[in-house]
Amino acid sequence: MADLVPERMELEFDTVAEWTRVAVAELGDDHAIPAACRGSASPDGLDRLVAACGVGRGTRLADVGGGTGGPAAYAREYFGADPVVVDPMPGACRAAASMFGLPAVVGDGHRILLATGSVPACWCLGVLRTVREKDVLLGELHRILRPGGGLGLLVYTADEPRPAGAPEGNLFPTVAGTRDLLDQAGFTVVEEAPLTGFADAPRSWHDRIGRVDEVLTRDHGDDPRFRAAEEQADRIGRLISEGTVTGVLLHATAR
Ligand SMILES: C[S@@+](CC[C@H](N)C(=O)[O-])C[C@H]1O[C@@H](n2cnc3c(N)ncnc32)[C@H](O)[C@@H]1O
């Protein structure tokens, strides 16, 4: 893989993904999408990206860095999309395949194993901060999209790449830097909105996440790997709540 993927990121995105799959198997399928959308947009934000990218029944949607498949499964469940998840973490891909029956390809966003111009819509949610070669990743998203195709991005931005207290392995782009990178990769930004402008997820969604957390803590709370992964998540949560890091949803089209 072209990127660092420090140990803690691997714990957060791979080991915990596997544990989440097991927790969802115990709690029931209705817990799967909320548990697998963590770190990504709320249903309101996803609805916006679906509409912006023209995702409808049968639309092929590549979710690059799609993790355990929550956003892709949401797009299929509520809008009839035909998603494929690409993620470098084998545990995340196994979870996406097992929880949702999604096609999930273990692969790096710097060399996406999809043909050039093969998809009309592509998402990449919460991924940019975890990769160093952001230009290469965006270039690949552009390559796999058909001309005119829609890109939905969730980008966590900050004024500096590594503000104090940043999670291990995270390098945050600025808002202006993100726009420049998109332009250089061949995208035209159509719309951009802060995540704070979207409605919070429903109470029932948060309750399901809470129950998954309880099972994870019950089963792995004493495991140092779980505590390290939790600390990663706590760090980004803190930076967001103090306003150092801002989530931005973007819709862009491939020129
Ligand atoms: C915060 S999670 C977001 C997961 C999912 N997109 C969501 O919104 O729920 C970041 C994801 O980026 C993935 N990732 C890390 N490095 C990557 C790379 N080089 N190429 C593609 N994905 C990568 C991680 O494995 C992880 O699943």
The ligand as a Tripos MOL2 file, in Angstrom:
@<TRIPOS>MOLECULE
LIG
   27    29     1     0     0
SMALL
NO_CHARGES

@<TRIPOS>ATOM
      1 C1        -13.1640    7.0330    8.6560 C.3       1 LIG1
      2 S1        -13.2020    5.5560    7.7300 S.3       1 LIG1
      3 C2        -14.6230    5.8810    6.7220 C.3       1 LIG1
      4 C3        -15.2810    4.6060    6.2260 C.3       1 LIG1
      5 C4        -16.5050    4.8380    5.3630 C.3       1 LIG1
      6 N1        -16.1660    5.6050    4.1560 N.3       1 LIG1
      7 C5        -17.5920    5.5490    6.1240 C.2       1 LIG1
      8 O1        -17.8400    6.7230    5.8270 O.co2     1 LIG1
      9 O2        -18.2160    4.9450    7.0230 O.co2     1 LIG1
     10 C6        -11.8390    5.7580    6.6090 C.3       1 LIG1
     11 C7        -11.6470    4.5850    5.6480 C.3       1 LIG1
     12 O3        -10.5830    4.9000    4.7350 O.3       1 LIG1
     13 C8         -9.9300    3.7010    4.4400 C.3       1 LIG1
     14 N2         -8.6050    3.9610    3.8630 N.ar      1 LIG1
     15 C9         -7.4340    4.1960    4.5010 C.ar      1 LIG1
     16 N3         -6.4230    4.3100    3.6210 N.ar      1 LIG1
     17 C10        -6.9500    4.1300    2.3790 C.ar      1 LIG1
     18 C11        -6.4240    4.0990    1.0630 C.ar      1 LIG1
     19 N4         -5.1280    4.2660    0.8330 N.pl3     1 LIG1
     20 N5         -7.2760    3.8670    0.0430 N.ar      1 LIG1
     21 C12        -8.6020    3.6830    0.2700 C.ar      1 LIG1
     22 N6         -9.1530    3.6950    1.4950 N.ar      1 LIG1
     23 C13        -8.3470    3.9170    2.5410 C.ar      1 LIG1
     24 C14        -9.8690    2.9960    5.7870 C.3       1 LIG1
     25 O4         -9.5800    1.6220    5.6820 O.3       1 LIG1
     26 C15       -11.2610    3.2980    6.3390 C.3       1 LIG1
     27 O5        -12.1740    2.2800    6.0050 O.3       1 LIG1
@<TRIPOS>BOND
     1     1     2 1
     2     2     3 1
     3     2    10 1
     4     3     4 1
     5     4     5 1
     6     5     6 1
     7     5     7 1
     8     7     8 2
     9     7     9 1
    10    10    11 1
    11    11    12 1
    12    11    26 1
    13    12    13 1
    14    13    14 1
    15    13    24 1
    16    14    15 ar
    17    14    23 ar
    18    15    16 ar
    19    16    17 ar
    20    17    18 ar
    21    17    23 ar
    22    18    19 1
    23    18    20 ar
    24    20    21 ar
    25    21    22 ar
    26    22    23 ar
    27    24    25 1
    28    24    26 1
    29    26    27 1
@<TRIPOS>SUBSTRUCTURE
     1 LIG1         1 GROUP 0 **** ****
